[in-house]
Amino acid sequence: QVQLVESGGGLVQPGGSLWLSCAASGSAFSIYAMGWYRQAPGKQRELVAAITSGGTTTYTDSVSGRFTISRDNAKSTVYLHMNSLKPEDTAVYYCNTVNYYSDGDVEPRDNWGQGTQVTVSS
């Protein structure tokens, strides 16, 4: 089991930016694919972005071109840089290790952390 701690959330105005970080325990971080998810009030948790162990990235359509996922294997950390934030980006953001499947599905693997709240409001 990998322990995950998210940080970096906060209150930001529409059009603003935020960096989220997710620190993972253990020495095997570099072999894991990682994903950022979010859950807005009353909605299901959704995958926002994912990155393979080799650095290939994917994004959900609503954030493509605005969000960037990256990783630093030396620090066992995955990041989410969020630009041009919109009120609809308001949610609790979580990271997790993920599995990629041949049908294109990406599924979380480990227990969820506490997440970090992102609120986009004027």
FIPA-737174 format. One record per atom (N, C-alpha, C): x, y negated, z negated; residue in one letter; residue number from 1; atom name. Coordinates in Angstrom, 3 decimals. Atoms other than C-alpha are relative to their C-alpha. Last residue first. Example, Ala and Ser with C-alpha at 12.3 -4.5 7.8 and 13.67 -1.06 7.14 Angstrom:
<rs>
u  v  w  papa  tiza  ronu
-0.820  1.190  0.060  S  2  N
13.670  1.060  -7.140  S  2  CA
-0.770  -1.090  -0.730  S  2  C
0.890  1.190  0.000  A  1  N
12.300  4.500  -7.800  A  1  CA
0.900  -1.200  0.000  A  1  C
</rs>
This chain:
<rs>
u  v  w  papa  tiza  ronu
-0.338  1.406  0.122  S  122  N
-14.633  -35.724  6.795  S  122  CA
-0.581  -0.578  -1.283  S  122  C
1.108  0.923  0.233  S  121  N
-14.666  -31.949  6.566  S  121  CA
0.512  -1.421  -0.078  S  121  C
-0.182  1.064  -0.983  V  120  N
-12.584  -28.923  7.389  V  120  CA
-1.214  -0.917  -0.080  V  120  C
1.209  0.807  -0.164  T  119  N
-12.303  -26.622  4.395  T  119  CA
0.305  -1.153  0.939  T  119  C
-0.212  1.109  -0.933  V  118  N
-9.757  -23.816  4.327  V  118  CA
-1.338  -0.710  0.180  V  118  C
1.138  0.754  -0.508  Q  117  N
-9.828  -21.511  1.300  Q  117  CA
0.469  -1.123  0.925  Q  117  C
-0.226  1.412  0.257  T  116  N
-7.007  -19.011  0.816  T  116  CA
-1.093  -0.800  0.703  T  116  C
0.267  0.948  -1.065  G  115  N
-7.458  -15.277  0.513  G  115  CA
0.324  -1.416  -0.414  G  115  C
1.026  0.954  0.436  Q  114  N
-7.683  -13.179  -2.614  Q  114  CA
-0.352  -1.007  1.080  Q  114  C
-0.430  0.903  1.050  G  113  N
-5.864  -10.223  -1.096  G  113  CA
-1.128  -0.951  -0.349  G  113  C
-0.006  1.441  -0.215  W  112  N
-7.559  -7.466  0.853  W  112  CA
0.574  -0.752  -1.194  W  112  C
0.964  0.735  0.825  N  111  N
-6.568  -3.840  0.548  N  111  CA
0.120  -1.492  0.273  N  111  C
-0.256  0.025  1.434  D  110  N
-4.644  -2.391  3.468  D  110  CA
-1.128  -0.724  -0.759  D  110  C
-0.495  -1.234  0.581  R  109  N
-5.304  -1.258  7.028  R  109  CA
0.024  -0.010  -1.527  R  109  C
-0.861  0.199  1.170  P  108  N
-7.327  -3.850  8.930  P  108  CA
0.352  1.316  -0.664  P  108  C
0.661  -0.246  1.273  E  107  N
-8.648  -2.874  12.387  E  107  CA
0.959  -0.220  -1.169  E  107  C
-1.024  0.258  1.011  V  106  N
-7.812  -4.073  15.887  V  106  CA
-0.693  0.097  -1.360  V  106  C
0.443  0.375  1.330  D  105  N
-9.893  -2.677  18.745  D  105  CA
1.194  -0.195  -0.924  D  105  C
-0.168  1.430  0.209  G  104  N
-8.428  -2.711  22.217  G  104  CA
-0.430  -0.479  -1.369  G  104  C
1.156  0.674  -0.608  D  103  N
-9.778  0.713  23.196  D  103  CA
0.068  -1.518  -0.203  D  103  C
-0.086  -0.040  -1.463  S  102  N
-6.325  2.230  22.627  S  102  CA
-1.181  -0.703  0.676  S  102  C
0.514  -1.231  -0.579  Y  101  N
-6.323  1.143  18.989  Y  101  CA
-0.048  -0.111  1.521  Y  101  C
0.528  0.210  -1.338  Y  100  N
-4.204  -1.462  17.198  Y  100  CA
-0.448  1.352  0.549  Y  100  C
-0.248  -1.036  -0.994  N  99  N
-3.789  -1.025  13.462  N  99  CA
-0.624  -0.424  1.326  N  99  C
1.043  -0.456  -0.911  V  98  N
-3.569  -3.997  11.135  V  98  CA
0.490  1.159  0.852  V  98  C
-0.629  -0.832  -1.007  T  97  N
-1.700  -5.254  8.080  T  97  CA
-1.126  0.558  0.877  T  97  C
-0.049  -1.424  0.261  N  96  N
-3.757  -7.902  6.392  N  96  CA
0.913  0.650  1.012  N  96  C
-0.875  -0.733  -0.900  C  95  N
-4.178  -11.643  6.111  C  95  CA
-0.068  1.480  -0.370  C  95  C
-0.697  -1.153  0.554  Y  94  N
-7.100  -13.559  4.690  Y  94  CA
0.995  0.545  1.019  Y  94  C
-0.902  -0.667  -0.934  Y  93  N
-8.659  -16.956  5.356  Y  93  CA
0.800  1.073  -0.729  Y  93  C
-1.113  -0.583  0.748  V  92  N
-11.670  -18.202  3.408  V  92  CA
0.822  0.828  0.985  V  92  C
0.140  -1.401  0.399  A  91  N
-13.752  -20.289  5.767  A  91  CA
1.088  0.338  -1.014  A  91  C
0.101  -0.126  1.447  T  90  N
-14.143  -23.694  7.421  T  90  CA
-0.315  1.435  -0.398  T  90  C
-1.143  -0.803  0.459  D  89  N
-13.123  -23.328  11.065  D  89  CA
-0.011  0.182  -1.515  D  89  C
0.340  -1.427  -0.088  E  88  N
-16.622  -24.488  12.033  E  88  CA
1.177  0.918  -0.323  E  88  C
0.794  -0.425  1.167  P  87  N
-15.746  -27.952  10.735  P  87  CA
-0.357  1.488  0.031  P  87  C
1.404  0.374  -0.138  K  86  N
-13.063  -28.176  13.435  K  86  CA
-0.773  0.421  -1.250  K  86  C
0.978  -0.713  0.810  L  85  N
-9.283  -28.089  13.206  L  85  CA
-1.396  -0.594  0.140  L  85  C
1.303  0.440  -0.515  S  84  N
-7.252  -29.467  16.057  S  84  CA
-1.142  0.684  -0.743  S  84  C
0.087  1.369  -0.505  N  83  N
-4.249  -27.432  14.916  N  83  CA
-1.421  -0.306  0.451  N  83  C
1.315  0.372  -0.490  M  82  N
-3.858  -24.315  12.785  M  82  CA
-0.010  -1.477  0.377  M  82  C
-0.033  1.434  -0.182  H  81  N
-0.478  -22.701  12.235  H  81  CA
-1.291  -0.398  0.698  H  81  C
1.035  0.422  -0.930  L  80  N
-0.953  -19.194  10.878  L  80  CA
0.036  -1.525  0.038  L  80  C
0.519  1.361  0.074  Y  79  N
2.077  -17.597  9.285  Y  79  CA
-1.168  -0.177  0.963  Y  79  C
0.676  0.325  -1.239  V  78  N
3.289  -14.081  8.489  V  78  CA
-0.688  -1.347  -0.192  V  78  C
1.074  0.996  0.015  T  77  N
5.855  -13.447  5.795  T  77  CA
-0.576  -0.169  1.401  T  77  C
1.225  -0.807  0.143  S  76  N
8.228  -10.627  4.951  S  76  CA
-1.240  -0.885  -0.048  S  76  C
0.718  0.492  1.172  K  75  N
10.966  -13.275  4.575  K  75  CA
-1.264  0.803  -0.275  K  75  C
-0.977  0.144  1.082  A  74  N
13.444  -11.604  6.913  A  74  CA
-0.661  -0.456  -1.295  A  74  C
-0.215  -1.305  0.631  N  73  N
10.501  -10.484  9.070  N  73  CA
1.008  -0.072  -1.148  N  73  C
-1.412  0.048  0.368  D  72  N
9.453  -14.048  9.788  D  72  CA
0.278  1.287  -0.762  D  72  C
-0.477  -0.793  1.118  R  71  N
6.120  -13.952  11.596  R  71  CA
1.492  -0.212  -0.201  R  71  C
-1.426  -0.313  -0.123  S  70  N
4.012  -16.088  13.879  S  70  CA
0.423  0.798  -1.227  S  70  C
-0.466  -0.956  1.001  I  69  N
0.347  -16.806  14.568  I  69  CA
1.475  0.294  0.257  I  69  C
-1.171  -0.796  -0.374  T  68  N
-0.586  -19.944  16.463  T  68  CA
0.388  0.901  -1.160  T  68  C
-0.684  -0.704  1.083  F  67  N
-3.994  -21.647  16.361  F  67  CA
1.192  0.779  0.556  F  67  C
-0.062  0.879  1.174  R  66  N
-5.412  -24.285  18.728  R  66  CA
0.797  0.629  -1.140  R  66  C
-0.473  1.322  -0.387  G  65  N
-4.971  -22.766  22.189  G  65  CA
0.097  -0.981  -1.154  G  65  C
-1.066  -0.071  -0.989  S  64  N
-7.115  -19.755  21.336  S  64  CA
0.366  -1.400  0.475  S  64  C
-1.204  0.664  0.530  V  63  N
-9.159  -20.477  18.220  V  63  CA
1.143  -0.019  1.005  V  63  C
0.332  1.281  0.630  S  62  N
-12.706  -19.746  19.445  S  62  CA
1.225  -0.744  -0.537  S  62  C
0.190  1.099  -0.946  D  61  N
-11.532  -17.095  21.887  D  61  CA
-0.176  -1.355  -0.677  D  61  C
1.396  0.050  -0.355  T  60  N
-10.118  -14.761  19.243  T  60  CA
-0.235  -1.270  0.814  T  60  C
0.833  0.968  0.705  Y  59  N
-6.376  -14.612  19.439  Y  59  CA
-1.468  0.189  0.388  Y  59  C
1.355  0.077  -0.551  T  58  N
-3.713  -12.098  20.411  T  58  CA
-0.826  -0.914  -0.883  T  58  C
1.097  0.613  0.741  T  57  N
0.042  -12.129  19.864  T  57  CA
-1.323  0.078  0.757  T  57  C
1.098  0.280  -0.928  T  56  N
2.981  -9.951  20.901  T  56  CA
-1.217  -0.480  -0.783  T  56  C
0.260  1.419  -0.192  G  55  N
5.806  -10.332  18.378  G  55  CA
-1.067  -0.334  1.028  G  55  C
-0.896  0.557  -1.016  G  54  N
7.389  -6.874  18.452  G  54  CA
-0.277  -1.452  0.336  G  54  C
-1.346  -0.004  0.573  S  53  N
5.782  -5.793  15.177  S  53  CA
0.996  -0.598  0.982  S  53  C
-0.599  -1.330  0.116  T  52  N
2.489  -6.851  16.711  T  52  CA
1.370  -0.099  -0.660  T  52  C
-1.343  -0.042  -0.576  I  51  N
0.760  -10.145  15.984  I  51  CA
0.571  1.389  -0.225  I  51  C
-0.803  -1.153  0.386  A  50  N
-2.922  -10.761  15.316  A  50  CA
1.344  -0.062  0.706  A  50  C
-1.233  -0.144  -0.773  A  49  N
-5.272  -13.722  15.334  A  49  CA
0.753  1.215  -0.507  A  49  C
-0.316  1.268  -0.645  V  48  N
-8.747  -14.663  14.117  V  48  CA
1.200  0.146  0.927  V  48  C
-1.411  0.111  -0.340  L  47  N
-10.265  -11.329  13.126  L  47  CA
0.221  -1.287  0.781  L  47  C
-0.381  -0.175  -1.404  E  46  N
-13.702  -11.796  11.646  E  46  CA
1.507  -0.147  0.167  E  46  C
-1.404  0.301  -0.213  R  45  N
-15.217  -11.388  8.172  R  45  CA
0.364  0.305  1.453  R  45  C
-0.926  -1.109  0.144  Q  44  N
-18.970  -11.340  8.374  Q  44  CA
1.429  -0.472  0.198  Q  44  C
-0.408  -0.659  -1.249  K  43  N
-20.970  -14.493  7.832  K  43  CA
0.942  1.155  -0.300  K  43  C
1.121  -0.632  -0.675  G  42  N
-23.004  -15.974  4.988  G  42  CA
0.336  0.733  1.279  G  42  C
1.157  -0.339  0.840  P  41  N
-20.240  -18.332  3.937  P  41  CA
-1.138  0.588  0.825  P  41  C
0.773  1.190  0.346  A  40  N
-17.315  -18.172  6.389  A  40  CA
-1.203  0.421  -0.840  A  40  C
1.394  -0.267  0.339  Q  39  N
-14.924  -15.247  6.408  Q  39  CA
-0.657  -1.289  -0.451  Q  39  C
0.684  1.034  0.772  R  38  N
-11.547  -15.430  8.088  R  38  CA
-1.449  0.420  -0.244  R  38  C
1.448  -0.074  -0.063  Y  37  N
-8.995  -12.942  9.319  Y  37  CA
-0.588  -1.211  -0.718  Y  37  C
0.692  1.002  0.815  W  36  N
-5.268  -13.195  10.058  W  36  CA
-1.503  0.132  0.280  W  36  C
1.123  0.779  -0.499  G  35  N
-3.567  -10.086  11.375  G  35  CA
-0.468  -1.035  -1.011  G  35  C
0.664  0.824  1.007  M  34  N
-0.297  -8.243  11.054  M  34  CA
-1.141  -0.783  0.632  M  34  C
0.748  1.056  -0.673  A  33  N
1.345  -5.376  12.938  A  33  CA
-0.799  -0.730  -1.067  A  33  C
1.460  0.153  0.019  Y  32  N
3.648  -3.569  10.580  Y  32  CA
-0.467  -1.051  1.004  Y  32  C
0.609  -1.022  -0.854  I  31  N
7.183  -2.366  11.298  I  31  CA
-1.503  -0.157  0.113  I  31  C
-0.300  0.207  -1.418  S  30  N
8.869  -5.553  10.056  S  30  CA
-0.675  1.023  0.912  S  30  C
0.858  1.006  -0.638  F  29  N
7.138  -5.427  6.680  F  29  CA
0.193  -0.033  1.504  F  29  C
0.354  -0.511  -1.319  A  28  N
8.834  -2.177  5.633  A  28  CA
-0.822  -0.990  0.811  A  28  C
-1.093  0.218  -0.940  S  27  N
10.736  -3.626  2.687  S  27  CA
-0.339  0.420  1.417  S  27  C
-0.568  -1.175  -0.635  G  26  N
7.782  -4.054  0.368  G  26  CA
1.019  -0.347  1.060  G  26  C
-0.962  -0.745  0.807  S  25  N
5.507  -6.914  -0.602  S  25  CA
0.595  1.141  0.810  S  25  C
0.272  -1.424  0.184  A  24  N
3.871  -9.256  1.882  A  24  CA
1.081  0.650  -0.843  A  24  C
-1.185  -0.731  0.433  A  23  N
3.742  -13.045  1.825  A  23  CA
-0.375  1.436  -0.310  A  23  C
0.379  -1.261  0.619  C  22  N
0.991  -14.689  3.850  C  22  CA
1.274  0.763  -0.302  C  22  C
-1.049  -1.005  0.149  S  21  N
1.370  -18.325  4.819  S  21  CA
-0.566  1.236  -0.673  S  21  C
0.269  -1.047  0.976  L  20  N
-1.129  -20.840  6.178  L  20  CA
1.170  0.981  -0.019  L  20  C
-0.808  -1.211  -0.108  W  19  N
-0.061  -24.038  7.893  W  19  CA
-0.447  0.951  -1.103  W  19  C
-0.411  -0.698  1.219  L  18  N
-2.693  -26.754  8.321  L  18  CA
0.901  1.173  0.368  L  18  C
-0.768  -1.238  -0.112  S  17  N
-3.605  -29.330  10.953  S  17  CA
0.292  0.580  -1.381  S  17  C
-1.240  -0.164  0.743  G  16  N
-6.110  -32.152  11.410  G  16  CA
0.633  1.365  0.177  G  16  C
-1.129  0.406  -0.818  G  15  N
-8.689  -32.795  14.110  G  15  CA
1.346  0.174  -0.673  G  15  C
0.081  -0.516  -1.375  P  14  N
-11.531  -32.678  11.638  P  14  CA
1.115  -0.580  0.856  P  14  C
0.981  0.667  -0.855  Q  13  N
-10.261  -33.761  8.207  Q  13  CA
-0.062  0.664  1.371  Q  13  C
-0.595  0.764  -1.086  V  12  N
-8.447  -31.334  5.932  V  12  CA
-1.106  -0.615  0.840  V  12  C
1.002  0.844  -0.653  L  11  N
-9.206  -29.730  2.590  L  11  CA
0.694  -0.855  1.054  L  11  C
0.324  1.289  0.586  G  10  N
-6.930  -26.924  1.519  G  10  CA
-1.092  -0.694  0.751  G  10  C
1.294  0.577  -0.329  G  9  N
-5.282  -23.647  2.433  G  9  CA
-0.213  -1.346  -0.669  G  9  C
-0.074  1.086  -0.968  G  8  N
-1.570  -22.984  2.232  G  8  CA
-1.326  -0.630  0.374  G  8  C
-0.095  1.339  0.562  S  7  N
-1.419  -19.600  0.529  S  7  CA
-0.049  -1.028  1.120  S  7  C
0.205  1.096  -0.942  E  6  N
-2.111  -15.905  1.081  E  6  CA
0.122  -1.344  -0.716  E  6  C
0.363  1.233  0.704  V  5  N
-0.650  -13.125  -1.042  V  5  CA
-0.058  -1.139  1.007  V  5  C
0.007  1.185  -0.853  L  4  N
-0.530  -9.568  0.316  L  4  CA
-0.470  -1.210  -0.791  L  4  C
0.665  1.089  0.718  Q  3  N
0.390  -6.332  -1.444  Q  3  CA
0.171  -1.289  0.793  Q  3  C
-0.698  1.275  -0.077  V  2  N
1.192  -3.464  0.904  V  2  CA
-0.816  -1.027  -0.778  V  2  C
0.832  1.197  0.000  Q  1  N
0.000  0.000  0.000  Q  1  CA
0.868  -1.249  0.000  Q  1  C
</rs>
